């Protein structure tokens, strides 16, 4: 898959491949391979590489809230933002696939009370986010809303 960045972990590349081959199966992802528990809803976000200009697909845990999809730029609690988030900051127009449904969307980072509310809701979907924030140090983990066009 030439549109995947070099060095991407195999389990992520396999998830992208599964999303392309069997989106129904890929949508509900077995998180035990990444230290989670059970099945979690995932979408396939395709951002535009800020350096390469190429499409960059990545599966991410999400929660649908209203018509929007909310994702967390946790990078497993690393002290730096994930590349996909930096790509969305540079170019907020993106493509989203949720199961078999595909749409163009615009990404926006939320702050204040909206961030706190959405962070709490995503923490219910994937509780390790709370530990990730602790290990991220001074970095506030971004909460991103994907608004379908």
PLY file of the C-alpha trace (Angstrom):
ply
format ascii 1.0
element vertex 149
property float x
property float y
property float z
element edge 148
property int vertex1
property int vertex2
end_header
0.00 0.00 0.00
2.03 2.89 -1.28
-0.13 5.54 0.41
0.87 4.37 3.90
3.76 6.16 5.57
6.96 4.18 6.01
7.38 2.70 9.45
3.67 2.32 10.17
3.14 -0.63 12.55
1.99 -3.80 10.80
-1.24 -4.02 12.80
-2.25 -0.55 11.58
-1.37 -1.35 7.95
-3.36 -4.59 8.31
-6.35 -2.63 9.64
-6.22 -0.23 6.67
-6.05 -3.22 4.32
-9.02 -4.85 6.08
-11.00 -1.60 5.86
-10.45 -1.59 2.10
-11.29 -5.27 1.65
-14.08 -5.78 4.21
-15.27 -2.47 5.69
-18.04 -4.14 7.70
-15.51 -6.30 9.53
-12.95 -3.49 9.91
-15.50 -1.06 11.36
-15.72 -2.91 14.68
-12.05 -3.47 15.51
-10.64 -5.90 18.08
-8.66 -3.56 20.33
-6.93 -6.35 22.27
-4.04 -6.27 19.77
-3.28 -2.69 20.88
-3.83 -3.18 24.59
-7.53 -2.37 24.65
-10.48 -4.54 25.51
-13.01 -5.91 23.07
-14.50 -4.42 19.93
-14.30 -0.69 19.27
-15.86 1.39 16.48
-13.28 2.67 14.01
-13.38 4.87 10.98
-10.85 5.24 8.21
-9.61 8.83 8.07
-7.75 9.92 4.96
-5.88 13.16 5.45
-3.54 14.87 3.00
0.13 14.61 3.93
1.34 18.11 4.75
4.80 17.34 3.33
4.01 14.78 0.62
0.62 16.08 -0.54
-0.38 12.40 -0.76
-3.49 10.78 0.77
-2.72 9.21 4.17
-5.31 6.69 5.43
-5.42 5.72 9.09
-8.00 3.84 11.16
-9.07 5.65 14.34
-11.46 5.02 17.20
-14.43 7.37 17.02
-17.81 8.26 18.43
-20.63 9.61 16.32
-22.26 12.59 17.97
-25.15 14.05 16.02
-24.06 14.14 12.38
-20.36 14.44 13.28
-17.58 12.01 14.10
-15.27 12.73 17.04
-11.70 11.42 17.21
-8.81 11.86 19.64
-5.23 12.73 18.58
-3.68 10.70 21.40
-0.70 9.02 19.73
-0.83 6.60 22.66
0.08 9.38 25.09
3.27 10.43 23.32
4.59 13.96 24.00
4.07 14.99 20.34
1.00 15.17 18.13
0.38 12.38 15.62
1.20 13.11 11.97
-2.44 12.71 10.94
-3.43 15.52 13.30
-0.72 17.83 11.96
-1.96 16.97 8.46
-5.50 18.04 9.44
-4.24 21.29 10.95
-2.47 22.05 7.66
-5.40 20.86 5.51
-8.71 20.30 7.36
-10.49 18.88 4.32
-10.40 15.10 4.57
-12.17 11.89 3.62
-13.89 9.61 6.12
-15.11 6.04 5.77
-17.32 4.53 8.46
-18.02 0.94 7.53
-19.28 1.15 3.96
-20.32 4.82 4.23
-17.86 7.32 2.74
-17.94 11.10 2.87
-15.80 14.20 2.59
-15.49 16.13 5.83
-13.90 19.14 7.44
-11.88 18.69 10.63
-11.82 21.16 13.49
-10.06 21.00 16.82
-12.30 21.84 19.75
-11.40 23.64 22.97
-12.88 24.71 26.29
-16.14 23.21 27.50
-16.81 21.54 24.13
-13.45 19.74 24.35
-14.07 18.63 27.92
-17.52 17.27 27.07
-16.33 15.39 23.99
-13.17 14.15 25.76
-15.37 12.66 28.48
-17.63 10.96 25.93
-14.66 9.46 24.05
-13.17 8.31 27.35
-16.29 6.21 27.79
-15.66 4.58 24.41
-11.95 3.99 25.10
-10.93 4.48 28.78
-7.14 4.33 28.10
-7.41 7.90 26.74
-7.33 9.11 30.36
-3.99 7.38 30.97
-2.69 8.71 27.65
-3.33 12.28 28.79
-1.31 11.65 31.95
1.64 10.26 29.98
1.48 13.06 27.36
2.93 15.48 29.89
2.29 19.13 29.05
0.68 18.28 25.68
-3.07 18.66 25.75
-4.33 15.84 23.56
-6.46 17.34 20.78
-10.10 16.41 20.31
-11.14 16.66 16.66
-14.63 16.88 15.21
-15.07 15.64 11.64
-18.00 17.46 10.08
-19.37 15.77 6.94
-19.91 18.09 3.98
0 1
1 2
2 3
3 4
4 5
5 6
6 7
7 8
8 9
9 10
10 11
11 12
12 13
13 14
14 15
15 16
16 17
17 18
18 19
19 20
20 21
21 22
22 23
23 24
24 25
25 26
26 27
27 28
28 29
29 30
30 31
31 32
32 33
33 34
34 35
35 36
36 37
37 38
38 39
39 40
40 41
41 42
42 43
43 44
44 45
45 46
46 47
47 48
48 49
49 50
50 51
51 52
52 53
53 54
54 55
55 56
56 57
57 58
58 59
59 60
60 61
61 62
62 63
63 64
64 65
65 66
66 67
67 68
68 69
69 70
70 71
71 72
72 73
73 74
74 75
75 76
76 77
77 78
78 79
79 80
80 81
81 82
82 83
83 84
84 85
85 86
86 87
87 88
88 89
89 90
90 91
91 92
92 93
93 94
94 95
95 96
96 97
97 98
98 99
99 100
100 101
101 102
102 103
103 104
104 105
105 106
106 107
107 108
108 109
109 110
110 111
111 112
112 113
113 114
114 115
115 116
116 117
117 118
118 119
119 120
120 121
121 122
122 123
123 124
124 125
125 126
126 127
127 128
128 129
129 130
130 131
131 132
132 133
133 134
134 135
135 136
136 137
137 138
138 139
139 140
140 141
141 142
142 143
143 144
144 145
145 146
146 147
147 148
